[in-house]
Amino acid sequence: MITYMFRKARCGFSPGLRRFSDLKVTEHVPESPASPRLTEQASLYVHWPYCLRRCTYCNFNKYIPKENNEDIMAKCLQRETETLLQLSQVSCITSVFFGGGTPSLAHPSTIAKILETVSKQVNLSDEAEVTLEVNPTPVGMSKLKDYHHVGVNRFSIGVQSLQDKDLKSLGRDHNSLDALQTLAEARKLCPGGVSVDFMFGRPNQTTKLWSRELSEMLSVCDDHVSLYQLTLERGTQLFKQVQSGQVTMPTEEITAEMYQCARTTLQQHGFQQYEVSNFAKNNSESRHNLSYWMGKQYIGVGPGNLNEVRTAGGCWLSFCNLICMRCGTGAHGRFVPLGEGGVTREARTQTLEPDVWIREVQQRGHGTRRRIQLDHLELLEEALVMGMRMTKGINHKHWELFSPELSLLEIFGGSLAVQELLQRGLLILDDRGLRCSWDGLALLDSMLPVLLMELDRIFFQKLAAN
């Protein structure tokens, strides 16, 4: 995750969002995008919670299995998929993403069974994007062909680094040769459909070393790259090492420099940045990623987690801290439960611990622990925060789906604070819509509070007038 973009946001933005969003509007405004365009379709995220080992930097919801329970896990994933698809009443799943954890530990037959369950419930066309996260170990590579055979048409390879010493210090269970071999095999199976996860801001890393390594990786990668900045999370082994002085992390200024270096290098290699952390060429953008950032419905299946969006390509920290904080631990889905008469979108939290989640699925068909109806302002806040992550930003027509009563120009056109951002060349508001400039995207953290405060102010102003 590019925390350079969001480090300040976690300190400065969140309280502002809560101050407005936690106000209860007595006159509930139903979700305006109740149109078929936003309720008939959804993307599906399937969480595999198990790993063989825990990386030194990882605080995600993952577990080291005590025994092989894949059969029961597969059955529960199938059952929850069936339950939530029926609840949502969507007619089409546009993409499926298997993340984790380490979903490449799952047997290909498990992936096949889940996809078969989806196909029995809704339309899952041959053109649907089906992505699997792969840990580039010899075991992971050996199953790529079988995964592809059962329906996976896109692989997300967790390369992270091409430096063996760094991979070892991070606790990864692969080396650079494993990564290169896995990447080559994946590209043979899915040319143009392989994404590489690459991490910067690693201990003792310099901009010069990063630039050299990135160029090396780009010479062998496919058409999609997701960049992540290594971040310190409390409770992790890496955090303890840094606190004790055993490990030194690059400064914020250096990591910001690395990010800008990467953007320039990727552009020179023909990659176009389409989101804060994601780059593609030859029209290989992740459709699953885009469904999140465009505010479309998504259904989360599996033990609750904090990284369903991260696994889709690079924004889990911003999403969970800026948006899902009102849901506690692990917002796992966002859709309208039409199957029980729902009319507004819900944020749904799943049970975290796999064994407890399994029992709940066996008892009632799903492991949803908490459901929160999102009011209209919360939907607009989400659409704004997620949409501004994309380089193309938010166009007027798309915004109108969520806010037919308040246009982008009405909300932001008269704001002095927004005008200052426009004059500084960080923000663009024109006939196309609202978006960041090249320089502005790197400073999105400092602009989001301004945009959200203005959205909230105009929203309540209009509400009071009515």
C-alpha positions, 0 to 999 in steps of 0.5 A: 500500500502506498502509505505515503498517500494516506499516512496523514489521512489516518491522523487528520482525515478520520476524525473529520469523517466520523464527526459528520458521518456519525450524525444520525440524519432523521430523514433517511435518504435511501440509496439513490443508485437503486437502479439495475446498473448497480444492484444487478451485478457484483464482484465476488471476493473469496478469502482463503485464511490459511498460510504455511508461515507468517511473514515478519510484516504481516498482520492480516487475518491469516492462520497456520492450519493445525490440520488439513481441513480443506474439505470442510473449508471448501464446503463452507465457502460454497455454502456461504457463496450460495447464501449471500448470492441468494441474499443479494439477488444479483443476476451476474458476477462480473469478477471473482478474486481468490485472496488470502492468506495463501489461496494457492495452498488450496487444491484446484478442485476447491477453486473449481467447486466455488466457481461451479457454485457461482455458476449455478446461482448466477451468470458467470460468463466466460469473459468474467475475470477470475483472479487467484493470488499465488505465492511464488513457491515451487508448490504454487507454481506446480498448480498453476496449470490446474488452476487455469484449467478450472477457470482461473484466467488471471494470476496475481503473483506476490513477488515482493522483491528480487533480493533474496536477503530481503525476502528472507528477512521479510519471512517470505517462503520463496526466493527470487529464482522461484518468483521468476520461474513462477512468473514465466509459467503464469505468463505462458498460461495467461499472457496479459493476465498476470499481475506482479505485486512488488514492495518498496520501503523495505529495511535499508533500501535506497532509491538507487537500489529500488530503481535498479530492482524495479527495472530488473523486474519490469524486464520480465513481468507481464502487463500489470504491476501493483506497488506496495509500500512496506508498512510497520504494523503493531504486533508484527515481528518487523515492528518489534525489530524496528522498535529494538533498533535491530532494523532501520526503515527508510524515512518517509521522504525516501519512500515518497521519492521511491514512489515517484521514481517508480511512477516515472520508471513504469511510465517509461516502460509503457505502463499507464498508472490507472490508480494510486498503486496500480499500473497496466499496459495493453488494456490489462487493468484489473476489472475486479480492482476497478469494481471497488474503486467505482463503488460497485457492489461486492460480496465477500465470502470466507472468514472476515478479513481486513484485506479484501481490497488489498488483495485485489491490488493495493488499497486495503489500508486506505479502504479499511481506515478511511471507510470501514472504520465504522464497521470495526474489524473487517468490512467484508462486503457491500451490497443491497440485500434485496433477497430480504427486502433490503433497499439500502446498501449494507457494510457486512463484517464476517467472523474472523476466526476460521473455526468459529466462522465454519461453525456459523456457516454450518448452522445458518449458512453464512458467517456474517457477524455484523451488518450496518446500513449505509446512509446516503452520505456514507455512500457518497463519501465512499464513492468520493474516496474510492473514485479519487484513487483512480487517475481518471477520477470521477466523471459526472455521469458516474457521480450522478448514479450516487448523487442525482440531487447534488452534482460535483460542480455544485459540491466543489465548484464554490469551495475556496479550499477546492479552488486553491487546490485547482489553482495549485494544479493538484486537482482538476474539475472540468467537463469530464469530472473531478480528478487529481493531476499527476502531482496531486495523486501523490498528495491525495492524503492531504486533499481528501479531508478538504473534499470530504469536509466540503461534501459533508457541508453541502450535503447537510446544507441541502438537507436543512434547506429541504 
